[in-house]
Amino acid sequence: MVVGVATNDLVSLRTTRVITRLTDGGTVPELRQFSDLCAEDFQRHPVWISCHGVDSDEPWYEDTDEETFRPWTGALPVAPTEGTLLVRTTLELPDGSRYPGFVTPASEKRDLGMQQPQMFIGTQRFSFWGGMVGIRAEDQQALCSALGKAGDEIFPLRFTADPGLATGIVSGQVDGFYRSTHAGIQIETVGPDKLRAFSNSSLSTILQVSARSNNGYPQPQDQYKKLMYEDACQRCGIYGRQVAPFRFKKSGRSMASGFSQLNWVFDAFFVSPDVASEIIKAGVTGVSFGPALDHRTGSELNDRLQLLISTIIPSAETSQLPTVTCRPHNEEEVNLTAKGWGNFVLGAEAKLVGIPHCGRVKYHVPTSLAINAGTVTDAPDLFQTAEWFGSGALAYRLTLASERFVALIRGRGWRGLEFHNAQQGSCSERT
């Protein structure tokens, strides 16, 4: 289950991943990615269960990942010991107004980090538990806008799972937007003054693009970068030009009506041919499309294409972000050693003996991105930063988009992406 990710999306169409192909075990059940679940799904099926670990004996299990859920078909009420459950819930505001949602039952104690209640308001979905990252200010404001209320009119709110669906602890109270820190749990609310300040602020016309969830892994997992890219560094993960298509495990799961992304590869996006055609017709600039391959056969998949972003612009403001230089005893190694992780550092280094350092620099991913004013004046609708971000062996460029591209996505109701404002004339922050 995704944690620490705000899940509101402005869409008007729903995507149902119904699998109808037959296997030796019969019809594959309806499979839904966590980020795709909507209010209608819980009207049809009040309880969903994660396939991960539960359905490992099923012939269709290879078509799932850690984010895949299916309807619970066993007896009710279901116990939380059965697996990771999502149970239909009602959330009630202080004024008595009620909204549908879902919650994960807790086994032993009332723990909002475990329960993670989520609320549906029309076609939008909102979370209150933000993990270590927290809930972004614009997502807090979006909830207030959807309800037409300030934070002190929304909280505290109560949630209770529908009767007879699940055992365990399925009720509780939400006092605001939660963030987990080393000092403990912090709770924020959006008051009238903060709400007005956000609404009146001057927002950038450039937005950062990221995937709502990551599904599956590039193939072959242990050496895909060697196959995919020129000049790929095995130590820091930074790479050069893409020279080969991505390879996928064979899957019977249909592409969602929108965008998808693989684990480990946060700057590559995939769409169905229909979506690609619509993007071309809309005249979106800065993109083209390339094939994706079935890893076992090498043949082109007919249900997905890679969205290729060709424009790279030195645009991210990085002056206050921690650096990670690909060199011996770099900033991360020094920091981990100082925190008592010396044995971990030595173990990781032992696995990379003989592999050279490339000397390139990346930055820790900002929680609030700023771009350098004036660098994106003539940018296309989609482009990526020249700056690299990540930690350890993970490296990727950030993807940025114009408001025109965002309007197209929202107008078509395509799922899979989320957008956050990239400020200009300020500094990127990592909190």
DOVEX-191911 format. One line per 10 residues: their letters; for each residue x, y, z of N, C-alpha, C. Coordinates in steps of 0.02 Angstrom, whole numbers. Layout:
N
a) X:Y:Z:X:Y:Z:X:Y:Z; ... .
//
This chain:
431
mvvgvatndl) 41:-59:0:0:0:0:43:62:0; 26:111:-38:65:172:-42:58:210:23; 113:235:51:112:277:110:146:343:94; 124:396:126:156:460:116:142:491:49; 88:474:17:72:502:-48:1:530:-47; -6:594:-63:-72:623:-68:-107:596:-130; -171:580:-125:-203:542:-180:-262:579:-211; -266:644:-206:-319:678:-242:-302:681:-316; -350:666:-360:-339:676:-431:-403:701:-462; -396:751:-507:-455:783:-536:-472:747:-601 .
vslrttrvit) -513:697:-595:-532:657:-653:-607:648:-654; -633:635:-714:-705:625:-720:-722:555:-746; -671:517:-766:-682:450:-792:-650:400:-746; -679:342:-740:-650:290:-699:-618:238:-743; -567:205:-718:-532:153:-754:-541:87:-718; -567:38:-752:-576:-27:-721:-530:-77:-755; -488:-109:-713:-444:-160:-741:-477:-228:-732; -517:-246:-778:-551:-310:-775:-514:-359:-820; -490:-412:-792:-453:-460:-830:-499:-517:-849; -504:-532:-913:-550:-584:-935:-514:-643:-966 .
rltdggtvpe) -447:-638:-971:-414:-696:-1001:-419:-756:-955; -417:-815:-983:-422:-877:-944:-353:-906:-932; -344:-936:-874:-283:-972:-859:-304:-1042:-838; -254:-1082:-820:-270:-1150:-798:-313:-1149:-736; -309:-1094:-698:-347:-1090:-636:-414:-1057:-644; -434:-1039:-705:-498:-1007:-715:-490:-934:-731; -544:-896:-725:-543:-825:-741:-504:-787:-688; -461:-744:-711:-422:-702:-665:-470:-651:-634; -465:-637:-569:-510:-589:-537:-498:-518:-560; -543:-474:-543:-533:-404:-558:-474:-378:-517 .
lrqfsdlcae) -425:-349:-551:-364:-325:-519:-362:-249:-526; -347:-216:-469:-344:-143:-469:-281:-121:-434; -246:-71:-462:-190:-42:-428:-217:5:-373; -180:10:-318:-203:51:-262:-221:121:-284; -179:152:-325:-191:221:-345:-252:229:-390; -276:174:-421:-333:178:-466:-401:169:-432; -400:145:-370:-463:130:-336:-505:194:-327; -569:189:-341:-613:247:-335:-676:227:-296; -719:276:-283:-778:264:-242:-823:209:-271; -829:207:-337:-872:156:-368:-847:86:-355 .
dfqrhpvwis) -781:77:-350:-754:11:-336:-779:-15:-269; -784:29:-219:-807:8:-152:-883:2:-148; -918:31:-196:-990:18:-200:-1002:-53:-226; -961:-74:-274:-969:-141:-303:-941:-195:-256; -885:-180:-224:-851:-228:-180:-829:-191:-117; -861:-202:-61:-846:-162:-1:-779:-177:31; -748:-233:15:-683:-251:43:-637:-274:-13; -576:-247:-13:-523:-267:-59:-464:-292:-19; -426:-339:-48:-368:-367:-14:-308:-365:-61; -249:-350:-33:-188:-349:-73:-171:-420:-96 .
chgvdsdepw) -153:-426:-159:-134:-491:-186:-65:-514:-162; -25:-466:-141:45:-481:-125:50:-529:-66; 80:-586:-78:88:-636:-26:28:-680:-14; -32:-656:-31:-94:-693:-19:-109:-741:-76; -96:-719:-137:-115:-758:-196:-55:-788:-232; -1:-801:-195:61:-823:-227:54:-891:-263; 3:-930:-245:-7:-995:-277:-50:-991:-340; -77:-932:-354:-121:-925:-412:-80:-919:-476; -104:-948:-531:-66:-944:-594:-60:-874:-622; -103:-827:-600:-100:-758:-625:-61:-712:-579 .
yedtdeetfr) -28:-740:-527:6:-698:-477:62:-656:-507; 95:-682:-560:150:-644:-590:126:-580:-623; 61:-574:-634:33:-513:-663:19:-459:-611; 37:-472:-548:23:-424:-494:89:-399:-465; 83:-348:-422:140:-323:-384:115:-301:-316; 159:-265:-278:142:-246:-210:83:-198:-206; 66:-166:-262:12:-117:-262:-54:-144:-289; -57:-208:-304:-117:-237:-336:-165:-264:-284; -229:-247:-291:-283:-271:-247:-336:-306:-288; -373:-350:-255:-430:-383:-286:-487:-384:-235 .
pwtgalpvap) -549:-395:-258:-605:-399:-211:-597:-458:-163; -615:-448:-100:-617:-503:-52:-679:-544:-66; -670:-610:-74:-726:-653:-91:-743:-702:-36; -708:-697:21:-722:-743:76:-779:-718:120; -787:-751:177:-840:-734:223:-827:-666:257; -881:-634:277:-878:-571:314:-906:-580:384; -880:-546:434:-825:-498:430:-758:-533:421; -711:-498:387:-645:-525:375:-597:-498:428; -550:-539:449:-501:-519:500:-440:-488:468; -409:-439:501:-349:-407:473:-291:-455:464 .
tegtllvrtt) -293:-513:497:-239:-562:489:-241:-595:420; -295:-585:382:-299:-615:315:-251:-581:266; -231:-520:279:-187:-483:234:-201:-409:239; -173:-370:192:-185:-298:191:-253:-285:160; -298:-259:200:-368:-248:179:-383:-175:169; -429:-160:124:-458:-94:115:-533:-103:123; -563:-70:173:-632:-82:192:-673:-18:184; -732:-25:154:-775:33:143:-793:68:209; -787:134:208:-791:173:270:-830:237:258; -861:263:311:-893:328:309:-853:377:353 .
lelpdgsryp) -838:436:326:-802:488:363:-850:545:377; -852:569:438:-901:620:459:-865:682:485; -883:740:458:-855:804:479:-890:829:541; -862:880:575:-893:906:635:-965:931:625; -981:954:564:-1050:979:553:-1099:923:536; -1075:859:537:-1119:803:525:-1121:779:453; -1089:815:407:-1088:794:337:-1044:732:330; -1064:687:286:-1030:622:279:-1006:611:208; -949:575:204:-918:560:139:-893:488:140; -894:455:81:-870:386:78:-794:384:77 .
gfvtpasekr) -767:326:94:-695:317:92:-677:245:107; -615:234:128:-595:166:148:-540:171:201; -530:116:236:-482:113:290:-452:43:293; -392:36:319:-361:-28:331:-369:-47:404; -401:-102:421:-411:-121:491:-344:-132:526; -340:-107:588:-281:-120:630:-295:-179:676; -243:-216:692:-253:-278:730:-257:-267:805; -211:-225:833:-203:-224:905:-218:-156:936; -200:-101:902:-211:-35:931:-231:14:877; -262:68:898:-284:120:851:-223:158:828 .
dlgmqqpqmf) -203:147:764:-142:175:736:-158:204:668; -158:271:664:-177:303:601:-128:287:545; -64:275:563:-15:256:512:-31:189:482; -64:145:519:-86:81:493:-153:87:458; -199:123:488:-267:127:462:-271:169:398; -235:224:396:-232:268:338:-299:280:304; -347:309:338:-412:322:307:-406:369:247; -446:357:196:-447:400:137:-518:418:121; -527:478:95:-594:507:82:-604:520:8; -664:502:-16:-684:519:-84:-731:580:-82 .
igtqrfsfwg) -716:629:-124:-761:686:-134:-772:690:-209; -828:664:-232:-840:659:-303:-788:612:-333; -751:636:-384:-700:595:-416:-631:606:-386; -627:646:-333:-563:659:-301:-554:613:-240; -490:599:-223:-475:556:-166:-421:590:-124; -430:589:-58:-385:626:-14:-360:581:43; -297:592:60:-265:556:115:-247:605:170; -242:580:231:-224:621:288:-158:600:319; -134:541:304:-71:517:330:-18:526:276; 34:566:290:84:581:240:151:548:250 .
gmvgiraedq) 158:503:300:223:471:312:276:523:328; 338:510:309:393:555:324:391:617:279; 359:613:222:356:670:176:303:719:197; 248:695:223:192:739:241:146:750:182; 90:784:194:43:801:141:60:871:117; 71:878:52:90:943:24:37:996:36; 60:1059:42:15:1114:56:-39:1121:3; -22:1110:-61:-73:1117:-113:-125:1062:-109; -105:1003:-83:-154:949:-76:-199:961:-15; -171:991:37:-213:1011:93:-264:1063:70 .
qalcsalgka) -241:1111:31:-286:1163:6:-338:1134:-40; -319:1083:-80:-367:1052:-126:-425:1020:-88; -410:989:-30:-464:960:10:-510:1015:35; -481:1070:59:-522:1126:84:-565:1154:28; -536:1160:-32:-574:1186:-89:-631:1140:-108; -618:1075:-108:-670:1026:-127:-728:1027:-77; -712:1039:-13:-765:1041:38:-794:1110:48; -758:1162:25:-779:1230:36:-772:1251:109; -722:1222:143:-712:1235:215:-638:1243:229; -623:1281:283:-554:1285:308:-541:1226:354 .
gdeifplrft) -477:1216:372:-459:1157:411:-494:1153:477; -505:1209:511:-538:1206:576:-612:1189:572; -639:1188:510:-708:1165:500:-711:1092:479; -652:1064:461:-649:995:438:-630:947:494; -584:969:537:-557:927:590:-582:950:659; -589:901:706:-576:830:697:-634:796:659; -617:748:617:-668:709:583:-663:637:608; -718:602:606:-722:533:629:-731:486:570; -703:426:575:-714:376:522:-733:310:554; -778:274:521:-802:209:545:-816:165:485 .
adpglatgiv) -788:105:484:-802:58:430:-875:36:433; -903:21:375:-972:-2:373:-980:-65:415; -1036:-73:451:-1045:-130:496:-1040:-197:461; -1011:-246:496:-1010:-314:473:-959:-331:420; -915:-284:403:-867:-297:349:-801:-326:374; -776:-301:432:-710:-322:455:-706:-319:531; -665:-362:559:-649:-358:630:-587:-315:639; -561:-312:700:-505:-268:714:-530:-198:728; -483:-151:729:-499:-81:744:-511:-44:678; -573:-26:666:-594:2:601:-625:71:609 .
sgqvdgfyrs) -613:104:665:-639:171:675:-584:214:706; -596:279:707:-546:323:738:-561:395:723; -514:438:740:-521:510:731:-461:538:695; -473:586:649:-420:621:613:-420:694:635; -364:717:661:-359:785:688:-327:834:639; -304:810:581:-272:854:533:-233:812:483; -180:841:456:-136:807:408:-74:784:446; -59:720:443:-8:690:486:58:681:448; 112:692:486:179:681:460:221:648:515; 258:596:496:300:560:543:371:589:541 .
thagiqietv) 396:611:598:464:639:603:502:602:657; 568:615:660:609:584:712:587:606:781; 556:664:786:533:690:850:463:665:868; 431:630:823:364:606:835:316:626:779; 251:620:791:200:636:741:182:710:745; 186:744:688:164:813:683:97:815:647; 53:861:670:-14:868:640:-23:939:617; -43:948:554:-55:1014:526:-129:1021:507; -154:1082:510:-219:1097:481:-213:1162:441; -257:1171:394:-257:1231:353:-309:1279:380 .
gpdklrafsn) -287:1331:413:-333:1382:440:-352:1432:387; -400:1475:401:-423:1524:351:-368:1569:324; -322:1591:368:-268:1636:346:-221:1601:298; -201:1540:316:-156:1502:273:-189:1484:207; -254:1469:210:-290:1452:149:-294:1511:102; -307:1572:129:-310:1632:87:-242:1647:57; -189:1639:98:-122:1653:75:-102:1607:17; -121:1544:23:-105:1496:-30:-144:1513:-93; -207:1529:-86:-250:1542:-144:-227:1604:-181; -200:1654:-145:-181:1717:-176:-108:1718:-199 .
sslstilqvs) -71:1664:-185:0:1664:-203:8:1659:-279; 65:1681:-303:80:1679:-374:111:1612:-390; 73:1569:-425:96:1502:-439:132:1500:-506; 181:1456:-510:218:1447:-572:173:1415:-625; 188:1428:-688:152:1396:-742:184:1330:-761; 237:1311:-726:271:1247:-736:255:1202:-678; 238:1139:-692:221:1092:-639:265:1030:-643; 282:1003:-585:320:941:-582:273:882:-591; 295:834:-631:254:775:-647:285:713:-614; 244:674:-581:267:610:-554:211:559:-560 .
arsnngypqp) 230:496:-557:181:442:-562:148:430:-494; 86:410:-494:52:395:-432:78:331:-400; 98:284:-440:125:221:-414:171:191:-466; 212:144:-444:259:110:-489:245:36:-488; 238:6:-547:216:-63:-552:264:-103:-594; 288:-159:-565:334:-202:-601:404:-175:-602; 449:-212:-634:520:-194:-636:546:-201:-707; 594:-158:-726:624:-165:-792:662:-231:-797; 662:-260:-855:695:-325:-866:755:-316:-912; 809:-355:-901:821:-397:-843:840:-355:-782 .
qdqykklmye) 815:-372:-725:821:-329:-666:894:-315:-648; 938:-363:-655:1006:-354:-631:1052:-317:-679; 1030:-306:-741:1074:-273:-788:1036:-232:-840; 977:-208:-822:938:-172:-872:971:-107:-894; 1009:-74:-849:1040:-11:-868:1094:-21:-921; 1131:-76:-916:1181:-91:-967:1148:-100:-1035; 1089:-129:-1035:1053:-142:-1097:1020:-79:-1124; 996:-37:-1078:953:19:-1097:991:83:-1115; 1047:96:-1082:1078:162:-1085:1152:159:-1103; 1175:213:-1132:1247:225:-1140:1275:253:-1075 .
dacqrcgiyg) 1338:238:-1061:1375:269:-1007:1339:267:-940; 1311:209:-922:1275:201:-858:1325:184:-803; 1323:221:-748:1367:209:-691:1333:161:-643; 1366:105:-628:1337:56:-583:1339:78:-511; 1378:129:-496:1383:153:-427:1328:204:-410; 1323:256:-449:1276:310:-432:1211:305:-471; 1210:267:-525:1148:259:-563:1138:309:-619; 1179:360:-624:1172:410:-677:1189:377:-744; 1152:395:-796:1162:362:-861:1158:412:-918; 1175:389:-977:1174:431:-1036:1112:417:-1079 .
rqvapfrfkk) 1121:422:-1143:1065:417:-1190:1033:347:-1189; 966:345:-1194:932:281:-1200:942:253:-1271; 963:189:-1275:979:160:-1340:937:98:-1356; 895:77:-1309:854:17:-1321:787:25:-1286; 734:-8:-1310:669:-4:-1277:669:-40:-1209; 624:-19:-1165:615:-54:-1102:583:-122:-1115; 601:-169:-1072:574:-236:-1076:531:-250:-1014; 472:-281:-1026:425:-297:-973:417:-373:-967; 401:-396:-906:379:-464:-899:314:-473:-937; 303:-531:-963:240:-544:-998:183:-534:-949 .
sgrsmasgfs) 133:-496:-968:78:-481:-923:12:-482:-960; -39:-511:-928:-106:-511:-956:-146:-452:-932; -116:-410:-889:-153:-353:-861:-155:-296:-911; -213:-271:-925:-220:-218:-974:-192:-153:-946; -169:-110:-992:-146:-43:-972:-207:-2:-948; -195:37:-896:-248:82:-873:-258:138:-923; -315:172:-918:-328:230:-961:-288:289:-934; -223:289:-949:-180:341:-923:-107:322:-928; -70:337:-874:2:331:-874:25:279:-823; 80:245:-838:108:198:-791:184:208:-789 .
qlnwvfdaff) 215:178:-737:287:186:-728:314:125:-693; 374:105:-710:407:48:-679:441:69:-614; 452:21:-569:494:33:-512:565:47:-535; 601:88:-497:671:106:-508:681:156:-564; 631:167:-607:640:211:-665:589:267:-660; 607:321:-626:559:374:-610:557:430:-662; 593:422:-718:590:473:-770:568:445:-837; 536:386:-836:508:356:-897:435:339:-885; 393:356:-933:320:346:-926:296:305:-986; 241:268:-974:213:225:-1026:138:238:-1031 .
vspdvaseii) 112:235:-1093:41:248:-1106:15:197:-1155; -51:191:-1159:-81:149:-1209:-77:183:-1277; -82:145:-1332:-81:177:-1399:-136:229:-1408; -195:218:-1378:-249:267:-1384:-231:333:-1352; -200:330:-1292:-180:391:-1259:-125:426:-1299; -77:387:-1325:-24:416:-1366:-53:453:-1426; -103:423:-1458:-134:455:-1516:-167:521:-1497; -201:523:-1440:-233:584:-1418:-182:638:-1402; -126:619:-1372:-73:668:-1356:-45:698:-1421; -36:657:-1471:-11:681:-1536:-61:729:-1567 .
kagvtgvsfg) -126:709:-1567:-178:751:-1597:-183:818:-1562; -169:819:-1496:-175:882:-1458:-115:928:-1470; -65:904:-1506:-8:947:-1522:40:959:-1464; 42:912:-1416:88:919:-1360:160:918:-1385; 199:966:-1364:268:973:-1388:317:941:-1340; 375:921:-1367:429:893:-1327:425:818:-1317; 378:784:-1351:370:712:-1340:366:675:-1407; 385:612:-1404:373:564:-1457:361:497:-1423; 351:444:-1462:334:380:-1432:376:325:-1462; 395:277:-1419:434:221:-1441:405:156:-1415 .
paldhrtgse) 428:99:-1441:399:34:-1421:422:12:-1352; 385:-35:-1324:404:-73:-1264:402:-146:-1283; 446:-187:-1253:455:-256:-1275:435:-306:-1222; 412:-364:-1246:403:-422:-1203:472:-452:-1192; 493:-458:-1129:562:-479:-1115:575:-551:-1138; 526:-594:-1133:537:-664:-1150:543:-676:-1224; 506:-638:-1264:505:-650:-1336:542:-596:-1376; 551:-537:-1347:581:-482:-1383:534:-447:-1430; 471:-468:-1432:422:-437:-1477:393:-374:-1446; 368:-330:-1489:339:-267:-1465:271:-280:-1433 .
lndrlqllis) 259:-250:-1376:194:-254:-1343:145:-210:-1380; 84:-233:-1388:34:-194:-1425:-11:-152:-1379; 1:-156:-1312:-43:-119:-1266:-8:-61:-1232; 55:-47:-1250:89:10:-1217:146:37:-1260; 158:100:-1253:213:135:-1286:250:177:-1234; 314:188:-1245:350:233:-1200:343:305:-1224; 328:349:-1178:325:421:-1193:397:446:-1187; 426:467:-1244:495:489:-1247:500:564:-1241; 537:588:-1191:546:659:-1178:617:678:-1198; 623:718:-1251:689:730:-1280:723:793:-1255 .
tiipsaetsq) 686:840:-1228:714:905:-1208:740:903:-1136; 804:920:-1127:836:921:-1061:859:993:-1049; 836:1023:-993:852:1094:-980:882:1100:-910; 940:1134:-902:966:1148:-834:920:1197:-799; 874:1172:-759:820:1215:-734:807:1209:-659; 827:1156:-626:811:1147:-555:857:1189:-511; 828:1223:-463:867:1260:-413:890:1211:-360; 956:1207:-348:983:1154:-305:1029:1180:-250; 1031:1245:-239:1082:1274:-195:1078:1249:-123; 1018:1229:-100:1011:1208:-30:998:1133:-23 .
lptvtcrphn) 1005:1095:-77:993:1024:-74:1058:986:-60; 1055:932:-20:1115:891:-8:1139:859:-72; 1205:860:-82:1235:830:-141:1258:759:-129; 1262:720:-182:1290:653:-180:1338:648:-239; 1402:648:-225:1453:645:-278:1478:574:-286; 1483:551:-347:1507:483:-360:1583:481:-353; 1606:471:-292:1677:470:-276:1686:429:-213; 1747:407:-197:1757:369:-135:1740:412:-74; 1710:382:-25:1693:415:39:1653:479:27; 1601:473:-12:1561:532:-29:1517:554:29 .
eeevnltakg) 1475:605:15:1435:636:67:1389:586:102; 1358:542:64:1313:493:94:1350:444:139; 1408:421:116:1447:373:156:1469:404:222; 1492:467:219:1513:502:280:1455:509:328; 1397:528:301:1338:538:343:1314:473:375; 1312:419:336:1290:355:362:1339:328:415; 1403:336:402:1453:314:451:1446:351:516; 1434:417:512:1426:458:573:1364:436:613; 1315:407:579:1254:385:612:1258:312:635; 1317:282:630:1325:213:654:1312:160:602 .
wgnfvlgaea) 1309:179:538:1295:131:485:1359:111:448; 1416:114:484:1479:99:452:1483:30:421; 1456:-20:456:1457:-89:430:1417:-95:365; 1361:-59:363:1320:-59:302:1360:-29:244; 1395:26:256:1435:59:205:1489:12:180; 1524:-22:227:1577:-68:207:1550:-126:166; 1491:-152:185:1461:-206:148:1442:-186:77; 1413:-126:70:1394:-102:4:1456:-91:-39; 1509:-64:-9:1570:-51:-47:1602:-117:-69; 1598:-168:-28:1629:-233:-45:1597:-262:-108 .
klvgiphcgr) 1532:-249:-119:1498:-275:-178:1518:-238:-241; 1548:-178:-233:1564:-137:-291:1639:-131:-304; 1677:-174:-271:1750:-171:-280:1768:-179:-354; 1812:-135:-377:1833:-138:-447:1791:-97:-495; 1733:-73:-473:1691:-31:-515:1711:42:-505; 1728:77:-558:1753:146:-550:1699:195:-530; 1720:250:-500:1676:307:-486:1675:353:-547; 1617:381:-562:1612:423:-622:1622:497:-607; 1618:517:-544:1629:586:-526:1570:632:-536; 1514:606:-561:1456:649:-573:1418:663:-508 .
vkyhvptsla) 1376:715:-508:1342:738:-448:1267:733:-457; 1233:711:-405:1159:714:-402:1140:745:-335; 1075:756:-326:1049:789:-266:995:747:-234; 987:755:-170:930:723:-137:866:755:-163; 814:715:-171:752:737:-202:718:790:-159; 701:848:-186:669:900:-146:596:884:-130; 574:904:-71:503:898:-55:465:957:-84; 500:1012:-100:470:1070:-132:519:1094:-185; 501:1088:-248:546:1103:-303:538:1176:-325; 595:1208:-336:597:1274:-368:638:1269:-431 .
inagtvtdap) 620:1308:-481:659:1309:-543:687:1379:-552; 743:1383:-587:777:1447:-597:737:1489:-646; 719:1549:-624:678:1593:-665:713:1608:-731; 675:1606:-785:702:1623:-851:730:1565:-890; 742:1508:-857:773:1452:-893:722:1413:-935; 658:1421:-921:607:1380:-954:560:1422:-996; 582:1482:-1015:538:1527:-1052:512:1496:-1117; 557:1463:-1153:538:1434:-1217:534:1358:-1215; 521:1332:-1156:519:1259:-1148:458:1229:-1181; 463:1167:-1205:404:1133:-1233:356:1112:-1178 .
dlfqtaewfg) 302:1078:-1197:252:1058:-1148:279:1006:-1098; 325:965:-1119:356:916:-1074:432:920:-1082; 469:923:-1026:541:921:-1028:567:895:-962; 632:882:-958:662:856:-897:721:899:-876; 736:897:-811:792:935:-785:858:904:-807; 908:946:-818:976:919:-830:1005:893:-765; 980:917:-708:1005:896:-643:979:827:-626; 1020:788:-592:1002:720:-571:984:719:-497; 939:673:-479:916:668:-410:915:594:-390; 921:582:-326:918:514:-301:966:502:-244 .
sgalayrltl) 972:438:-226:1015:417:-170:1042:348:-185; 1100:332:-158:1129:266:-171:1140:255:-245; 1115:200:-272:1123:184:-343:1064:207:-385; 1018:245:-355:959:270:-391:972:341:-415; 959:353:-479:967:420:-508:915:430:-562; 886:489:-564:838:505:-616:831:580:-622; 805:601:-679:790:672:-691:717:686:-671; 704:746:-650:635:766:-636:600:787:-700; 536:770:-705:496:786:-765:452:846:-750; 451:894:-796:412:956:-788:365:964:-847 .
aserfvalir) 309:998:-834:257:1004:-886:226:1074:-885; 198:1092:-941:160:1155:-946:89:1145:-920; 57:1200:-904:-13:1197:-883:-57:1169:-939; -38:1180:-1002:-77:1155:-1058:-78:1079:-1057; -20:1048:-1043:-17:975:-1040:-59:950:-981; -54:982:-924:-93:961:-865:-168:967:-879; -188:1021:-912:-259:1029:-929:-284:973:-975; -241:951:-1021:-260:896:-1065:-271:832:-1026; -226:817:-979:-231:756:-940:-295:756:-899; -308:813:-866:-368:817:-824:-431:818:-865 .
grgwrglefh) -429:851:-923:-488:854:-965:-507:786:-994; -457:744:-1008:-471:678:-1035:-486:627:-980; -474:646:-918:-485:599:-863:-434:543:-860; -374:554:-884:-322:503:-884:-291:498:-814; -283:437:-791:-257:425:-724:-181:411:-726; -153:406:-666:-84:383:-660:-33:436:-644; -50:501:-653:-2:555:-640:-27:600:-584; 20:632:-550:3:687:-505:50:745:-519; 26:805:-503:62:866:-521:71:910:-459; 130:941:-456:144:987:-401:178:1049:-428 .
naqqgscser) 161:1105:-399:188:1169:-424:263:1173:-415; 297:1196:-468:369:1211:-464:376:1287:-461; 396:1311:-403:400:1383:-392:459:1413:-430; 454:1476:-447:508:1512:-478:531:1569:-431; 596:1585:-434:622:1639:-394:631:1622:-321; 632:1557:-303:642:1536:-234:690:1477:-233; 698:1445:-177:745:1390:-170:709:1324:-161; 735:1271:-191:709:1204:-177:722:1187:-104; 677:1149:-74:684:1131:-4:676:1055:4; 712:1029:52:703:959:72:692:959:147 .
t) 631:939:168:616:941:239:606:870:266 .
//
